[in-house]
């Protein structure tokens, strides 16, 4: 049986129809601040070539079959339409079936991560255990019919483990799901950069960017073409693997990575049957971050109802984000295990130092991570502070940074207990959960 979902979606986009389900009562917000701004600060002093990602193309009818595969209409060329930023989505109706595709295990890779001191009291096994617990991982399902599900599987990402992103190839943008899949928020095109980098929702202006091939190779047994994409925010070096099983799902991950760069998802570099297996961002102002797929598993058993966007259990949330639960990523015992024991140091001369552990103070306008011996220990919201217990008295290497690496401060050797402050800088943003 053939379904026509486009009519409902087009009406929603044009008129902002009443939600099909009730808005959730009191969506969890990640915080508020008197420093909140309606408009974001400019991300760059270079004016990009702006692309209107909000105007659906005329004469297009989107039709899909029971598997969710899109069928090209006779009235025009297939063209996805942008998700509305402030409206509930119509019910998604996929028949319960098993779909073919691929499941990826992937992780963000930070650069310039400092190493701990070489000292007898440094417990190498405890540090390795803490690194494993805080690896910045995603699990990604790509269905060949044009569906994607990204599961946040790390303690240390800006959004809590159990959160999900879902996308489909007949629309631009994503849906963010709370852990438990009981609430969802619509992310219009361009919102992923601030969501992943700063734990807030604001749309980054999108540009067409420019791409050039930079070679070929192999990764995870797949042939890849290497492409460098430049935009006003920086450059992205990406390795696109030929993974036929991913089908129309592959471009959805490609679109997401381009959005982080501020490049319009209409980019022709995102092609069916190709999957980004590695990516490296270099920001215009310095710094950067990497993304790497560590395994790819062919699937013939992806459950279509696990890819619904949104699932029927989720209520629409117009604002807020899943709670980050304080942003402390390791328990007291896990942090204590990175040392064999305390050093016999005199009491701290800093009157702001606590009796145990450390206080992390973020006086900047951006969500900031504090690394201890190279381990993500805590993420501190703008103009906020967090108290972390666990590290025994001793010497540690600490470093402040933003998640996407636009700011990577020089490492410092400090004596704990301590009060560790990141002072305000040139970066700008608004608080969690806008």
WOLINLIN-V911328 format. One record per run of one state. SS is the DSSP state (2 for helix, 1 for strand, 0 for the rest). FROM is the first residue (numbers start at 1). LEN is the number of residues. If there is no record, write none. Layout:
ss->SS from->FROM len->LEN
ss->SS from->FROM len->LEN
This chain:
ss->0 from->1 len->2
ss->1 from->3 len->1
ss->0 from->4 len->2
ss->2 from->6 len->10
ss->0 from->16 len->34
ss->1 from->50 len->1
ss->0 from->51 len->12
ss->1 from->63 len->2
ss->0 from->65 len->5
ss->1 from->70 len->2
ss->0 from->72 len->9
ss->1 from->81 len->2
ss->0 from->83 len->15
ss->1 from->98 len->13
ss->0 from->111 len->11
ss->1 from->122 len->1
ss->0 from->123 len->1
ss->2 from->124 len->10
ss->0 from->134 len->3
ss->1 from->137 len->7
ss->0 from->144 len->3
ss->1 from->147 len->6
ss->0 from->153 len->11
ss->1 from->164 len->5
ss->0 from->169 len->2
ss->1 from->171 len->2
ss->0 from->173 len->1
ss->1 from->174 len->4
ss->0 from->178 len->5
ss->1 from->183 len->5
ss->0 from->188 len->4
ss->2 from->192 len->7
ss->0 from->199 len->8
ss->1 from->207 len->1
ss->0 from->208 len->2
ss->1 from->210 len->10
ss->0 from->220 len->2
ss->1 from->222 len->10
ss->0 from->232 len->2
ss->1 from->234 len->9
ss->0 from->243 len->1
ss->2 from->244 len->18
ss->0 from->262 len->1
ss->1 from->263 len->1
ss->0 from->264 len->10
ss->1 from->274 len->10
ss->0 from->284 len->4
ss->1 from->288 len->16
ss->2 from->304 len->4
ss->0 from->308 len->7
ss->1 from->315 len->2
ss->0 from->317 len->8
ss->2 from->325 len->3
ss->1 from->328 len->1
ss->0 from->329 len->3
ss->2 from->332 len->5
ss->0 from->337 len->2
ss->1 from->339 len->1
ss->0 from->340 len->18
ss->1 from->358 len->5
ss->0 from->363 len->5
ss->1 from->368 len->5
ss->0 from->373 len->2
ss->1 from->375 len->6
ss->0 from->381 len->3
ss->1 from->384 len->5
ss->0 from->389 len->5
ss->1 from->394 len->8
ss->0 from->402 len->6
ss->1 from->408 len->1
ss->0 from->409 len->3
ss->1 from->412 len->5
ss->0 from->417 len->1
ss->1 from->418 len->5
ss->0 from->423 len->12
